Amino acid sequence: MAALDPAPPGRGPAEVAAGVLELSDLTKRFSAHGRAAVDGISLTVPAGEVCVLIGPSGCGKTTAMRMINRLIEPTSGDIRLDGRSVRDFSPHQLRRRIGYVIQQVGLMPHLTVAANVATVPRLLGWDRERTRARTRELLDLIGLDPDEYGPRYPAELSGGQQQRVGLARALAGDPPLMLMDEPFSAVDPITRERLQNDFLRLHRAVPKTVVFVSHDIDEAVKMGDRVAVMREGRIVQYAPPAELLARPADDFVADFVGADRALKSLSLTRLEDLDLLPAPLVRAGDEVAAVRARLESGELEPLGGTVLVVDPGGRPAAWIPVARLEGQVRVPADAGQADPVLDRITTLRDALSAILESGAAYGTVVDGEGRVTGLVGLDEIGRAIRRPAEVA
Amino acid sequence: MSLLQETWQAYTDPLNDGWGRTVEHIRLSLTALALATVAGVVLGITAAKVGRGAAVVVVTIGNLGRMVPTLAIIGIIVVFFPLGFWPAAIGLFLLGIPPILVNAYTGIRDVDPGAREASRGMGLSRRQVLTRVELPLALPLIVAGVRTSAVEIVATATLAGLVGAGGLGVLVLAGLGNNQTEVILAGAIPVAILAVLAELVFAGAERLATPRGLRITRGLATQRGTA
């Protein structure tokens, strides 16, 4: 997933390469004799990877992050971004090159959404046309229509939308590095899961190096390419999530990860990694005669006597029983429901939870454009869990 | 002849010079208000930036301003300065500071800490945070302070007549001295009108100073309140 090369020009907004971030022997003491808030930590985040700093409150994770963009000056040690010390830049210059997303979002309430997103490009002195184009591009990227949402004010948006705009604003200057301080912890669980998935999708399109502070181990396992578990200013373990779950370095990490490690490892696999069940798809508006022919040839195999109707764009509309097609000329456009609809980037843990909650036998898996790619049921998830065991 | 007509005659009488006194009154009030606005905003911002200790000072000044009558301030000034425009202006200036100072301080302090933190994190300098974030957000409250000061100054400027600074107070005093009700009214009614005008003008300014994005917030808050 590491992207050392910048995305080719013209494809996606990433023109600046993600940067390698190195912290070396970083220490911060807030008082001369007190305990160090951050105590000699060293870690390297490869370009384009997401590094989650996690630990109990007061472990120094936020302090460590705030030293990277010099909101806090280190007592000793150094931070290098692409080989250059952050001290080579003035704090303002440095911060304009580092995206910053915080829990409170902190949108300017007196500025429109578009003006908020344009903050850093304006500070960087981009011309009006480039700034405007960039703003529209980012609003599109986060799924907010620029014409509809650009002129709105933050107070007119939901919490989830505000945090999305916060994300767009942080990406606006095309920074090689993003710092995210518990960005999704102030929203409700459903919105949080959507924001997490949106962020992961965004990160694939625009691979930045990310330092992500979290206190939620599930989030860390889901979001991180690497997770640094911190305790009392030190890093106890720095490893990919799978390793963290499989081999906790000590009792503290084991405790922190929790007893349900096996269940948490469901967050390591995404629906796109599974062999999905093919969906019995019929398109709304198709002739029923043609559907019947497909049924007879065996090409279309109904599940429990039902088929999944999709709209002309391939997006799921409803499950309907085959019997309902009797006497109709064309497949009806809407009836019933197709919940739960799951993005293929969803982790098995979130997918399992959604399926159990809905009481449906299958979740409908869709791609980034919302088109159906297949179905997932408890069997598919079960096979994915057993597979590593068989290999071992 | 009705009292109102007599009052109008007294007002337009060249000896009383109602128009001239009105102009004096306005000039004196505006001078004091302008100085009080500059001082109040600068001190308020400084206090908000200095931190917690400054809050005590601000509150004390605010309360002192309410406790000490302007007449006393003018009296004290008159002891040390010659009579005329400036002692009155300085007295009114001191009267006008507290509401503006307290509102500027509160306005800056109340800016969403998240917006401030995000601004700093995005690379705005301290000055840019002040001019692009804090001041625009504090402006409605600052203008509300100016509005309070304006009304107080216009009303109190009547006392300027006592210290030879002119203004409509001269008519009120003359009328009281000669027991001429119509002359008292020729001074008092324009003062009342000016005070109401000041209130209306600055209420309008307050609306203009409130960014659209904030009006929406308040609208939502009201809706939630009534729901």
Interface residues (C-beta under 8 A of the other chain):
Chain A: N69 L71 P91 H92 Q93 L94 R95 R96 Y100 I102 Q103 Q104 V105 G106 L107 M108 P109 H110 L111 T112 T119 V120 L123 Y153 P154 A155 E156 G166 R169 A170 L179
Chain B: D112 P113 G114 A115 R116 E117 A118 S119 R120 G121 M122 G123 L124 S125 Q128 R132 V133 P136 L137 P211 R212 G213 L214 I216 T217 L220
